[in-house]
Amino acid sequence: MNNPVFSVIVANYNNGRYLPDLVRSLQAQTLGDWELVIADDASTDDSESLIGPFLTDGRIRWVRHDINRGARA
């Protein structure tokens, strides 16, 4: 998406159970010009499989670190 009105950046580590509700909440907004970037810090839960079905929405990006780097990364 080019120049969305707002961006939501979410840091994730083993909180996959919350991701589907997060995405559905954003998709339900009346303003549709947004982007969501989920920065996954090498989660070991099912985060990636839970967010996978939503990645067909071009406003959503999944960025995964292979090694857990902590909140500062």
PDB file of N, CA, C and O in Angstrom:
ATOM      1  N   MET A   1       0.846  -1.177   0.000  1.00  0.00           N
ATOM      2  CA  MET A   1       0.000   0.000   0.000  1.00  0.00           C
ATOM      3  C   MET A   1       0.889   1.236   0.000  1.00  0.00           C
ATOM      4  O   MET A   1       1.893   1.291   0.710  1.00  0.00           O
ATOM      5  N   ASN A   2       0.515   2.215  -0.794  1.00  0.00           N
ATOM      6  CA  ASN A   2       1.278   3.454  -0.871  1.00  0.00           C
ATOM      7  C   ASN A   2       0.701   4.506   0.047  1.00  0.00           C
ATOM      8  O   ASN A   2      -0.481   4.837  -0.036  1.00  0.00           O
ATOM      9  N   ASN A   3       1.536   5.030   0.920  1.00  0.00           N
ATOM     10  CA  ASN A   3       1.181   6.136   1.795  1.00  0.00           C
ATOM     11  C   ASN A   3      -0.155   5.973   2.524  1.00  0.00           C
ATOM     12  O   ASN A   3      -1.078   6.759   2.310  1.00  0.00           O
ATOM     13  N   PRO A   4      -0.260   4.969   3.373  1.00  0.00           N
ATOM     14  CA  PRO A   4      -1.494   4.825   4.145  1.00  0.00           C
ATOM     15  C   PRO A   4      -1.661   5.989   5.109  1.00  0.00           C
ATOM     16  O   PRO A   4      -0.688   6.650   5.471  1.00  0.00           O
ATOM     17  N   VAL A   5      -2.891   6.235   5.520  1.00  0.00           N
ATOM     18  CA  VAL A   5      -3.174   7.318   6.459  1.00  0.00           C
ATOM     19  C   VAL A   5      -2.508   7.047   7.802  1.00  0.00           C
ATOM     20  O   VAL A   5      -1.977   7.960   8.435  1.00  0.00           O
ATOM     21  N   PHE A   6      -2.539   5.778   8.237  1.00  0.00           N
ATOM     22  CA  PHE A   6      -1.839   5.454   9.477  1.00  0.00           C
ATOM     23  C   PHE A   6      -1.279   4.041   9.419  1.00  0.00           C
ATOM     24  O   PHE A   6      -1.754   3.188   8.669  1.00  0.00           O
ATOM     25  N   SER A   7      -0.262   3.825  10.228  1.00  0.00           N
ATOM     26  CA  SER A   7       0.399   2.532  10.328  1.00  0.00           C
ATOM     27  C   SER A   7       0.276   2.025  11.755  1.00  0.00           C
ATOM     28  O   SER A   7       0.363   2.788  12.718  1.00  0.00           O
ATOM     29  N   VAL A   8       0.073   0.723  11.867  1.00  0.00           N
ATOM     30  CA  VAL A   8       0.063   0.061  13.163  1.00  0.00           C
ATOM     31  C   VAL A   8       1.235  -0.905  13.150  1.00  0.00           C
ATOM     32  O   VAL A   8       1.316  -1.785  12.294  1.00  0.00           O
ATOM     33  N   ILE A   9       2.135  -0.738  14.096  1.00  0.00           N
ATOM     34  CA  ILE A   9       3.307  -1.602  14.188  1.00  0.00           C
ATOM     35  C   ILE A   9       3.204  -2.370  15.494  1.00  0.00           C
ATOM     36  O   ILE A   9       3.100  -1.785  16.572  1.00  0.00           O
ATOM     37  N   VAL A  10       3.236  -3.692  15.379  1.00  0.00           N
ATOM     38  CA  VAL A  10       3.043  -4.559  16.529  1.00  0.00           C
ATOM     39  C   VAL A  10       4.263  -5.447  16.698  1.00  0.00           C
ATOM     40  O   VAL A  10       4.670  -6.144  15.769  1.00  0.00           O
ATOM     41  N   ALA A  11       4.838  -5.416  17.884  1.00  0.00           N
ATOM     42  CA  ALA A  11       5.910  -6.352  18.214  1.00  0.00           C
ATOM     43  C   ALA A  11       5.258  -7.612  18.777  1.00  0.00           C
ATOM     44  O   ALA A  11       4.375  -7.532  19.631  1.00  0.00           O
ATOM     45  N   ASN A  12       5.693  -8.763  18.299  1.00  0.00           N
ATOM     46  CA  ASN A  12       5.082 -10.015  18.730  1.00  0.00           C
ATOM     47  C   ASN A  12       6.150 -11.005  19.161  1.00  0.00           C
ATOM     48  O   ASN A  12       7.155 -11.201  18.477  1.00  0.00           O
ATOM     49  N   TYR A  13       5.912 -11.623  20.305  1.00  0.00           N
ATOM     50  CA  TYR A  13       6.716 -12.761  20.741  1.00  0.00           C
ATOM     51  C   TYR A  13       5.796 -13.704  21.509  1.00  0.00           C
ATOM     52  O   TYR A  13       5.420 -13.441  22.651  1.00  0.00           O
ATOM     53  N   ASN A  14       5.451 -14.791  20.864  1.00  0.00           N
ATOM     54  CA  ASN A  14       4.610 -15.834  21.469  1.00  0.00           C
ATOM     55  C   ASN A  14       3.246 -15.326  21.934  1.00  0.00           C
ATOM     56  O   ASN A  14       2.726 -15.772  22.957  1.00  0.00           O
ATOM     57  N   ASN A  15       2.677 -14.400  21.184  1.00  0.00           N
ATOM     58  CA  ASN A  15       1.332 -13.905  21.479  1.00  0.00           C
ATOM     59  C   ASN A  15       0.405 -14.110  20.290  1.00  0.00           C
ATOM     60  O   ASN A  15      -0.499 -13.308  20.053  1.00  0.00           O
ATOM     61  N   GLY A  16       0.629 -15.172  19.553  1.00  0.00           N
ATOM     62  CA  GLY A  16      -0.145 -15.445  18.355  1.00  0.00           C
ATOM     63  C   GLY A  16      -1.633 -15.517  18.589  1.00  0.00           C
ATOM     64  O   GLY A  16      -2.415 -15.184  17.698  1.00  0.00           O
ATOM     65  N   ARG A  17      -2.040 -15.941  19.755  1.00  0.00           N
ATOM     66  CA  ARG A  17      -3.480 -16.094  20.031  1.00  0.00           C
ATOM     67  C   ARG A  17      -4.232 -14.769  19.923  1.00  0.00           C
ATOM     68  O   ARG A  17      -5.450 -14.766  19.744  1.00  0.00           O
ATOM     69  N   TYR A  18      -3.527 -13.653  20.028  1.00  0.00           N
ATOM     70  CA  TYR A  18      -4.169 -12.340  19.938  1.00  0.00           C
ATOM     71  C   TYR A  18      -4.177 -11.769  18.516  1.00  0.00           C
ATOM     72  O   TYR A  18      -4.934 -10.841  18.230  1.00  0.00           O
ATOM     73  N   LEU A  19      -3.359 -12.304  17.640  1.00  0.00           N
ATOM     74  CA  LEU A  19      -3.195 -11.712  16.318  1.00  0.00           C
ATOM     75  C   LEU A  19      -4.470 -11.738  15.463  1.00  0.00           C
ATOM     76  O   LEU A  19      -4.788 -10.721  14.847  1.00  0.00           O
ATOM     77  N   PRO A  20      -5.209 -12.841  15.394  1.00  0.00           N
ATOM     78  CA  PRO A  20      -6.428 -12.812  14.573  1.00  0.00           C
ATOM     79  C   PRO A  20      -7.419 -11.730  15.011  1.00  0.00           C
ATOM     80  O   PRO A  20      -8.003 -11.056  14.163  1.00  0.00           O
ATOM     81  N   ASP A  21      -7.615 -11.557  16.306  1.00  0.00           N
ATOM     82  CA  ASP A  21      -8.526 -10.501  16.785  1.00  0.00           C
ATOM     83  C   ASP A  21      -7.993  -9.117  16.443  1.00  0.00           C
ATOM     84  O   ASP A  21      -8.766  -8.223  16.098  1.00  0.00           O
ATOM     85  N   LEU A  22      -6.698  -8.934  16.534  1.00  0.00           N
ATOM     86  CA  LEU A  22      -6.083  -7.659  16.170  1.00  0.00           C
ATOM     87  C   LEU A  22      -6.373  -7.323  14.717  1.00  0.00           C
ATOM     88  O   LEU A  22      -6.800  -6.213  14.401  1.00  0.00           O
ATOM     89  N   VAL A  23      -6.141  -8.279  13.842  1.00  0.00           N
ATOM     90  CA  VAL A  23      -6.350  -8.039  12.413  1.00  0.00           C
ATOM     91  C   VAL A  23      -7.821  -7.796  12.116  1.00  0.00           C
ATOM     92  O   VAL A  23      -8.157  -6.860  11.390  1.00  0.00           O
ATOM     93  N   ARG A  24      -8.690  -8.613  12.657  1.00  0.00           N
ATOM     94  CA  ARG A  24     -10.123  -8.429  12.405  1.00  0.00           C
ATOM     95  C   ARG A  24     -10.603  -7.057  12.904  1.00  0.00           C
ATOM     96  O   ARG A  24     -11.459  -6.436  12.274  1.00  0.00           O
ATOM     97  N   SER A  25     -10.066  -6.594  14.008  1.00  0.00           N
ATOM     98  CA  SER A  25     -10.426  -5.277  14.526  1.00  0.00           C
ATOM     99  C   SER A  25     -10.016  -4.178  13.552  1.00  0.00           C
ATOM    100  O   SER A  25     -10.793  -3.261  13.287  1.00  0.00           O
ATOM    101  N   LEU A  26      -8.811  -4.266  13.021  1.00  0.00           N
ATOM    102  CA  LEU A  26      -8.368  -3.269  12.043  1.00  0.00           C
ATOM    103  C   LEU A  26      -9.203  -3.339  10.771  1.00  0.00           C
ATOM    104  O   LEU A  26      -9.604  -2.309  10.230  1.00  0.00           O
ATOM    105  N   GLN A  27      -9.462  -4.544  10.297  1.00  0.00           N
ATOM    106  CA  GLN A  27     -10.239  -4.695   9.072  1.00  0.00           C
ATOM    107  C   GLN A  27     -11.664  -4.172   9.224  1.00  0.00           C
ATOM    108  O   GLN A  27     -12.298  -3.821   8.229  1.00  0.00           O
ATOM    109  N   ALA A  28     -12.168  -4.115  10.430  1.00  0.00           N
ATOM    110  CA  ALA A  28     -13.526  -3.637  10.678  1.00  0.00           C
ATOM    111  C   ALA A  28     -13.625  -2.113  10.764  1.00  0.00           C
ATOM    112  O   ALA A  28     -14.728  -1.572  10.835  1.00  0.00           O
ATOM    113  N   GLN A  29     -12.507  -1.427  10.760  1.00  0.00           N
ATOM    114  CA  GLN A  29     -12.526   0.024  10.872  1.00  0.00           C
ATOM    115  C   GLN A  29     -13.170   0.647   9.638  1.00  0.00           C
ATOM    116  O   GLN A  29     -13.061   0.113   8.534  1.00  0.00           O
ATOM    117  N   THR A  30     -13.834   1.768   9.830  1.00  0.00           N
ATOM    118  CA  THR A  30     -14.464   2.443   8.696  1.00  0.00           C
ATOM    119  C   THR A  30     -13.425   3.100   7.796  1.00  0.00           C
ATOM    120  O   THR A  30     -13.659   3.254   6.597  1.00  0.00           O
ATOM    121  N   LEU A  31     -12.286   3.487   8.353  1.00  0.00           N
ATOM    122  CA  LEU A  31     -11.197   4.024   7.553  1.00  0.00           C
ATOM    123  C   LEU A  31     -10.339   2.847   7.097  1.00  0.00           C
ATOM    124  O   LEU A  31      -9.729   2.170   7.926  1.00  0.00           O
ATOM    125  N   GLY A  32     -10.286   2.604   5.830  1.00  0.00           N
ATOM    126  CA  GLY A  32      -9.584   1.429   5.324  1.00  0.00           C
ATOM    127  C   GLY A  32      -8.169   1.687   4.863  1.00  0.00           C
ATOM    128  O   GLY A  32      -7.478   0.764   4.432  1.00  0.00           O
ATOM    129  N   ASP A  33      -7.725   2.933   4.945  1.00  0.00           N
ATOM    130  CA  ASP A  33      -6.413   3.291   4.427  1.00  0.00           C
ATOM    131  C   ASP A  33      -5.352   3.187   5.530  1.00  0.00           C
ATOM    132  O   ASP A  33      -4.889   4.202   6.052  1.00  0.00           O
ATOM    133  N   TRP A  34      -4.978   1.966   5.875  1.00  0.00           N
ATOM    134  CA  TRP A  34      -4.011   1.709   6.940  1.00  0.00           C
ATOM    135  C   TRP A  34      -3.086   0.585   6.518  1.00  0.00           C
ATOM    136  O   TRP A  34      -3.336  -0.110   5.533  1.00  0.00           O
ATOM    137  N   GLU A  35      -2.022   0.418   7.272  1.00  0.00           N
ATOM    138  CA  GLU A  35      -1.146  -0.736   7.098  1.00  0.00           C
ATOM    139  C   GLU A  35      -0.833  -1.301   8.472  1.00  0.00           C
ATOM    140  O   GLU A  35      -0.791  -0.574   9.464  1.00  0.00           O
ATOM    141  N   LEU A  36      -0.613  -2.605   8.516  1.00  0.00           N
ATOM    142  CA  LEU A  36      -0.243  -3.288   9.747  1.00  0.00           C
ATOM    143  C   LEU A  36       1.074  -4.001   9.497  1.00  0.00           C
ATOM    144  O   LEU A  36       1.200  -4.780   8.552  1.00  0.00           O
ATOM    145  N   VAL A  37       2.050  -3.732  10.345  1.00  0.00           N
ATOM    146  CA  VAL A  37       3.332  -4.424  10.281  1.00  0.00           C
ATOM    147  C   VAL A  37       3.491  -5.176  11.594  1.00  0.00           C
ATOM    148  O   VAL A  37       3.505  -4.576  12.669  1.00  0.00           O
ATOM    149  N   ILE A  38       3.611  -6.484  11.495  1.00  0.00           N
ATOM    150  CA  ILE A  38       3.828  -7.313  12.675  1.00  0.00           C
ATOM    151  C   ILE A  38       5.274  -7.765  12.645  1.00  0.00           C
ATOM    152  O   ILE A  38       5.696  -8.478  11.735  1.00  0.00           O
ATOM    153  N   ALA A  39       6.030  -7.345  13.649  1.00  0.00           N
ATOM    154  CA  ALA A  39       7.433  -7.727  13.775  1.00  0.00           C
ATOM    155  C   ALA A  39       7.521  -8.861  14.780  1.00  0.00           C
ATOM    156  O   ALA A  39       7.381  -8.654  15.985  1.00  0.00           O
ATOM    157  N   ASP A  40       7.754 -10.060  14.270  1.00  0.00           N
ATOM    158  CA  ASP A  40       7.793 -11.242  15.127  1.00  0.00           C
ATOM    159  C   ASP A  40       9.232 -11.525  15.535  1.00  0.00           C
ATOM    160  O   ASP A  40      10.118 -11.633  14.688  1.00  0.00           O
ATOM    161  N   ASP A  41       9.451 -11.640  16.819  1.00  0.00           N
ATOM    162  CA  ASP A  41      10.799 -11.817  17.367  1.00  0.00           C
ATOM    163  C   ASP A  41      11.081 -13.294  17.668  1.00  0.00           C
ATOM    164  O   ASP A  41      11.322 -13.681  18.811  1.00  0.00           O
ATOM    165  N   ALA A  42      11.041 -14.106  16.598  1.00  0.00           N
ATOM    166  CA  ALA A  42      11.366 -15.534  16.679  1.00  0.00           C
ATOM    167  C   ALA A  42      10.432 -16.291  17.623  1.00  0.00           C
ATOM    168  O   ALA A  42      10.876 -17.079  18.458  1.00  0.00           O
ATOM    169  N   SER A  43       9.134 -16.038  17.476  1.00  0.00           N
ATOM    170  CA  SER A  43       8.159 -16.741  18.306  1.00  0.00           C
ATOM    171  C   SER A  43       8.272 -18.246  18.128  1.00  0.00           C
ATOM    172  O   SER A  43       8.620 -18.738  17.055  1.00  0.00           O
ATOM    173  N   THR A  44       7.972 -18.964  19.196  1.00  0.00           N
ATOM    174  CA  THR A  44       7.980 -20.426  19.149  1.00  0.00           C
ATOM    175  C   THR A  44       6.561 -20.986  19.267  1.00  0.00           C
ATOM    176  O   THR A  44       6.376 -22.201  19.329  1.00  0.00           O
ATOM    177  N   ASP A  45       5.568 -20.105  19.298  1.00  0.00           N
ATOM    178  CA  ASP A  45       4.179 -20.564  19.339  1.00  0.00           C
ATOM    179  C   ASP A  45       3.646 -20.646  17.903  1.00  0.00           C
ATOM    180  O   ASP A  45       4.429 -20.721  16.956  1.00  0.00           O
ATOM    181  N   ASP A  46       2.353 -20.631  17.744  1.00  0.00           N
ATOM    182  CA  ASP A  46       1.747 -20.760  16.423  1.00  0.00           C
ATOM    183  C   ASP A  46       1.422 -19.407  15.783  1.00  0.00           C
ATOM    184  O   ASP A  46       0.500 -19.313  14.973  1.00  0.00           O
ATOM    185  N   SER A  47       2.167 -18.368  16.137  1.00  0.00           N
ATOM    186  CA  SER A  47       1.913 -17.020  15.616  1.00  0.00           C
ATOM    187  C   SER A  47       1.872 -16.991  14.091  1.00  0.00           C
ATOM    188  O   SER A  47       0.953 -16.423  13.502  1.00  0.00           O
ATOM    189  N   GLU A  48       2.848 -17.591  13.466  1.00  0.00           N
ATOM    190  CA  GLU A  48       2.939 -17.512  12.005  1.00  0.00           C
ATOM    191  C   GLU A  48       1.763 -18.208  11.326  1.00  0.00           C
ATOM    192  O   GLU A  48       1.230 -17.694  10.342  1.00  0.00           O
ATOM    193  N   SER A  49       1.361 -19.343  11.824  1.00  0.00           N
ATOM    194  CA  SER A  49       0.237 -20.035  11.202  1.00  0.00           C
ATOM    195  C   SER A  49      -1.083 -19.308  11.460  1.00  0.00           C
ATOM    196  O   SER A  49      -1.998 -19.379  10.639  1.00  0.00           O
ATOM    197  N   LEU A  50      -1.187 -18.617  12.581  1.00  0.00           N
ATOM    198  CA  LEU A  50      -2.411 -17.874  12.884  1.00  0.00           C
ATOM    199  C   LEU A  50      -2.547 -16.615  12.035  1.00  0.00           C
ATOM    200  O   LEU A  50      -3.662 -16.227  11.685  1.00  0.00           O
ATOM    201  N   ILE A  51      -1.443 -15.977  11.703  1.00  0.00           N
ATOM    202  CA  ILE A  51      -1.510 -14.755  10.902  1.00  0.00           C
ATOM    203  C   ILE A  51      -1.520 -15.062   9.411  1.00  0.00           C
ATOM    204  O   ILE A  51      -1.950 -14.231   8.611  1.00  0.00           O
ATOM    205  N   GLY A  52      -1.051 -16.246   9.030  1.00  0.00           N
ATOM    206  CA  GLY A  52      -0.943 -16.627   7.626  1.00  0.00           C
ATOM    207  C   GLY A  52      -2.174 -16.352   6.774  1.00  0.00           C
ATOM    208  O   GLY A  52      -2.040 -15.760   5.703  1.00  0.00           O
ATOM    209  N   PRO A  53      -3.370 -16.756   7.203  1.00  0.00           N
ATOM    210  CA  PRO A  53      -4.556 -16.517   6.376  1.00  0.00           C
ATOM    211  C   PRO A  53      -4.853 -15.036   6.113  1.00  0.00           C
ATOM    212  O   PRO A  53      -5.538 -14.708   5.145  1.00  0.00           O
ATOM    213  N   PHE A  54      -4.351 -14.154   6.955  1.00  0.00           N
ATOM    214  CA  PHE A  54      -4.612 -12.723   6.796  1.00  0.00           C
ATOM    215  C   PHE A  54      -3.623 -12.036   5.859  1.00  0.00           C
ATOM    216  O   PHE A  54      -3.837 -10.890   5.464  1.00  0.00           O
ATOM    217  N   LEU A  55      -2.556 -12.718   5.506  1.00  0.00           N
ATOM    218  CA  LEU A  55      -1.517 -12.090   4.691  1.00  0.00           C
ATOM    219  C   LEU A  55      -1.937 -11.865   3.243  1.00  0.00           C
ATOM    220  O   LEU A  55      -1.196 -11.252   2.475  1.00  0.00           O
ATOM    221  N   THR A  56      -3.107 -12.350   2.864  1.00  0.00           N
ATOM    222  CA  THR A  56      -3.629 -12.048   1.527  1.00  0.00           C
ATOM    223  C   THR A  56      -4.117 -10.598   1.447  1.00  0.00           C
ATOM    224  O   THR A  56      -4.295 -10.057   0.355  1.00  0.00           O
ATOM    225  N   ASP A  57      -4.329  -9.977   2.604  1.00  0.00           N
ATOM    226  CA  ASP A  57      -4.694  -8.560   2.665  1.00  0.00           C
ATOM    227  C   ASP A  57      -3.408  -7.766   2.470  1.00  0.00           C
ATOM    228  O   ASP A  57      -2.515  -7.816   3.316  1.00  0.00           O
ATOM    229  N   GLY A  58      -3.307  -7.046   1.381  1.00  0.00           N
ATOM    230  CA  GLY A  58      -2.092  -6.317   1.028  1.00  0.00           C
ATOM    231  C   GLY A  58      -1.675  -5.250   2.019  1.00  0.00           C
ATOM    232  O   GLY A  58      -0.579  -4.701   1.907  1.00  0.00           O
ATOM    233  N   ARG A  59      -2.519  -4.948   2.980  1.00  0.00           N
ATOM    234  CA  ARG A  59      -2.181  -3.936   3.986  1.00  0.00           C
ATOM    235  C   ARG A  59      -1.415  -4.521   5.156  1.00  0.00           C
ATOM    236  O   ARG A  59      -0.987  -3.788   6.048  1.00  0.00           O
ATOM    237  N   ILE A  60      -1.238  -5.846   5.160  1.00  0.00           N
ATOM    238  CA  ILE A  60      -0.632  -6.519   6.305  1.00  0.00           C
ATOM    239  C   ILE A  60       0.712  -7.115   5.903  1.00  0.00           C
ATOM    240  O   ILE A  60       0.830  -7.805   4.891  1.00  0.00           O
ATOM    241  N   ARG A  61       1.719  -6.830   6.721  1.00  0.00           N
ATOM    242  CA  ARG A  61       3.056  -7.401   6.492  1.00  0.00           C
ATOM    243  C   ARG A  61       3.524  -8.123   7.737  1.00  0.00           C
ATOM    244  O   ARG A  61       3.282  -7.682   8.860  1.00  0.00           O
ATOM    245  N   TRP A  62       4.194  -9.231   7.521  1.00  0.00           N
ATOM    246  CA  TRP A  62       4.752 -10.068   8.584  1.00  0.00           C
ATOM    247  C   TRP A  62       6.260 -10.052   8.421  1.00  0.00           C
ATOM    248  O   TRP A  62       6.775 -10.450   7.376  1.00  0.00           O
ATOM    249  N   VAL A  63       6.968  -9.601   9.432  1.00  0.00           N
ATOM    250  CA  VAL A  63       8.434  -9.563   9.423  1.00  0.00           C
ATOM    251  C   VAL A  63       8.906 -10.430  10.575  1.00  0.00           C
ATOM    252  O   VAL A  63       8.553 -10.183  11.729  1.00  0.00           O
ATOM    253  N   ARG A  64       9.699 -11.439  10.268  1.00  0.00           N
ATOM    254  CA  ARG A  64      10.109 -12.390  11.309  1.00  0.00           C
ATOM    255  C   ARG A  64      11.624 -12.387  11.480  1.00  0.00           C
ATOM    256  O   ARG A  64      12.375 -12.466  10.507  1.00  0.00           O
ATOM    257  N   HIS A  65      12.056 -12.294  12.729  1.00  0.00           N
ATOM    258  CA  HIS A  65      13.462 -12.465  13.078  1.00  0.00           C
ATOM    259  C   HIS A  65      13.689 -13.952  13.344  1.00  0.00           C
ATOM    260  O   HIS A  65      12.838 -14.618  13.934  1.00  0.00           O
ATOM    261  N   ASP A  66      14.812 -14.460  12.916  1.00  0.00           N
ATOM    262  CA  ASP A  66      15.125 -15.878  13.136  1.00  0.00           C
ATOM    263  C   ASP A  66      15.646 -16.146  14.532  1.00  0.00           C
ATOM    264  O   ASP A  66      15.573 -17.272  15.025  1.00  0.00           O
ATOM    265  N   ILE A  67      16.175 -15.104  15.173  1.00  0.00           N
ATOM    266  CA  ILE A  67      16.737 -15.231  16.521  1.00  0.00           C
ATOM    267  C   ILE A  67      16.052 -14.217  17.417  1.00  0.00           C
ATOM    268  O   ILE A  67      15.907 -13.055  17.036  1.00  0.00           O
ATOM    269  N   ASN A  68      15.627 -14.634  18.602  1.00  0.00           N
ATOM    270  CA  ASN A  68      14.993 -13.728  19.535  1.00  0.00           C
ATOM    271  C   ASN A  68      15.991 -12.667  19.959  1.00  0.00           C
ATOM    272  O   ASN A  68      17.055 -12.977  20.495  1.00  0.00           O
ATOM    273  N   ARG A  69      15.639 -11.405  19.714  1.00  0.00           N
ATOM    274  CA  ARG A  69      16.543 -10.296  20.019  1.00  0.00           C
ATOM    275  C   ARG A  69      16.046  -9.412  21.143  1.00  0.00           C
ATOM    276  O   ARG A  69      16.772  -8.527  21.596  1.00  0.00           O
ATOM    277  N   GLY A  70      14.830  -9.631  21.600  1.00  0.00           N
ATOM    278  CA  GLY A  70      14.295  -8.809  22.669  1.00  0.00           C
ATOM    279  C   GLY A  70      13.614  -7.560  22.145  1.00  0.00           C
ATOM    280  O   GLY A  70      13.650  -7.278  20.947  1.00  0.00           O
ATOM    281  N   ALA A  71      13.001  -6.821  23.036  1.00  0.00           N
ATOM    282  CA  ALA A  71      12.172  -5.666  22.684  1.00  0.00           C
ATOM    283  C   ALA A  71      12.941  -4.566  21.953  1.00  0.00           C
ATOM    284  O   ALA A  71      12.368  -3.890  21.099  1.00  0.00           O
ATOM    285  N   ARG A  72      14.184  -4.377  22.256  1.00  0.00           N
ATOM    286  CA  ARG A  72      14.937  -3.289  21.611  1.00  0.00           C
ATOM    287  C   ARG A  72      15.115  -3.500  20.117  1.00  0.00           C
ATOM    288  O   ARG A  72      15.186  -2.532  19.359  1.00  0.00           O
ATOM    289  N   ALA A  73      15.187  -4.741  19.689  1.00  0.00           N
ATOM    290  CA  ALA A  73      15.390  -5.017  18.257  1.00  0.00           C
ATOM    291  C   ALA A  73      14.154  -4.664  17.480  1.00  0.00           C
ATOM    292  O   ALA A  73      14.126  -4.824  16.259  1.00  0.00           O
TER     293      ALA A  73
END
